[in-house]
Amino acid sequence: MKRKNGKLKNVRQLLLRRADCLRNLPLSNLQAFVSRANWIACARPEQLTPPGTWRVWLVMAGRGWGKTRTGAEDIAHYVQWNAGVRVGVIAPTYADARDTCVEGESGLLRALPRSAVAKWNRSMGELVLRNGSRIKLFSADRPERLRGPQHHRVWCDELGAWEKRDAFDQLWFGLRLGPDPRVVITTTPRNTGMLRDLFKRQNDDVQLTRGRTLDNADNLSPHVLDQLMERYGGTRLGRQELDAELLDDTEGALWTRDMIEAVRVHHVPALRRVVVAIDPAMTANESSDETGLVAAARGEDGLFYVLTDWSGRYAPDGWAERAIRLYQDMRAQMIVAEVNAGGDLVERILRQKAPHVLFKPVHALRSKADRALPVAALYEQNRVRHVGALPLLEDQMCRFTPGAPMDKSPDRVDALVWALTELSDIGRGEPKIRFL
């Protein structure tokens, strides 16, 4: 509390010293000054927009550090101080941009004074200020919408979770208004090509700010912090999500980031055959495994395409509904599901949702590693392509090490393996020798 009172005293002194200057400021600038002073009074130093000639401010921090508030305060000050500017806000989905970056507890509508806002159009995703500045929302999964719009400043939220790099590439073509256009990125780290590239540029045009969840302990529930640290402290997931470490590949893993980046595409040719693969979980509580749910295809060019990953923690009815929807959306020819745990129940649940679906049960007779090795060989032979980014599946792939224990069952990898095994020749059995 003493530290906060000291900061408030410094802000009051700043206001007194600049009182004469403030009298001549336009109302919007005066609002911006007071709003910024209030933020300085409660923010940690690393949450304040850094000085200098940076082109990108990369805030890479753990969950609960205050990334969203930091991005929102930067944008709020910029649009209030500079009348008539255009700002883009890009999040993994439109709902993320609306619900978190604008309407969330730490979003723009909290950071901006009510008197500064002229209109918030929720359906169009446009926030208009009384000084003529405009903030427009975009979804990273619809990069084509970034063709055309121009901006003075762009806020990218949770860049590590963007499924497509296209949106990140497109924003730069429109970042050309004003003498000093800049990008603010707030994200939890994930070892993606985009973040690795930015990380390498930190001594060039990227200003990097890093932080851990514990940095914001004063504003977080001690009970929640204790639970997180007890469950995830020291684990790979905890190092990434809490300590904000940009983790490299796991030594001995069957797949590497570079291997996956090398096979990434954003368009698919004509497809010869599409399958949906399920590694089903029969429960859906906190300790349950995820249900792996992956769609893959074989193209007319003979290559295999991993199309999408809908895995998650669902009750049986939930994963069945999603599997049928994915089957229909992808116009798949078959659903393949592992039935070791659920037996005939797996097929019955699916047929309740879609009686005429073509279903193939598969039994795991070998270990997960033994089943995955031939599929990893397909990647090494350059026969597999990933369509867009599949971050959670790819994270699991790059942690999958034969013989090494994992915190959770690699259900996404299992579904991937079943899909590619069904599409390729590796699932057709091995030649047998008959002795005469």
Secondary structure, 3 states (H helix, E strand, C coil): CHHHHHHHHHHHHHHHHCHHHHHCCCHHHHHHHHHHHHHHHHCCHHHCCCCCCCCEEEEEECCCCCHHHHHHHHHHHHHHHCCCCEEEEEECCHHHHHHHHHCCCCCHHHHCCHHHEEEEECCCCEEEECCCCEEEEEECCCHHHHCCCCCCEEEEECHHHCCCCHHHHHHHHHCCCCCCCEEEEEECCCCCHHHHHHHHCCCCCEEEEEECHHHHHHHCCHHHHHHHHHHHCCCHHHHHHCCCCCCCCCCCCCCCHHHHHHCEECCCCCEEEEEEEEECCCCCCCCCCCEEEEEEEEECCCCEEEEEECCECCCHHHHHHHHHHHHHHCCCCEEEEECCCCCHHHHHHHHHHCCCCCEEEECCCCCHHHHHHHHHHHHHCCCEEEECCCHHHHHHHCCCCCCCCCCCCCHHHHHHHHHHHHHCHHHCCCCCCCCC
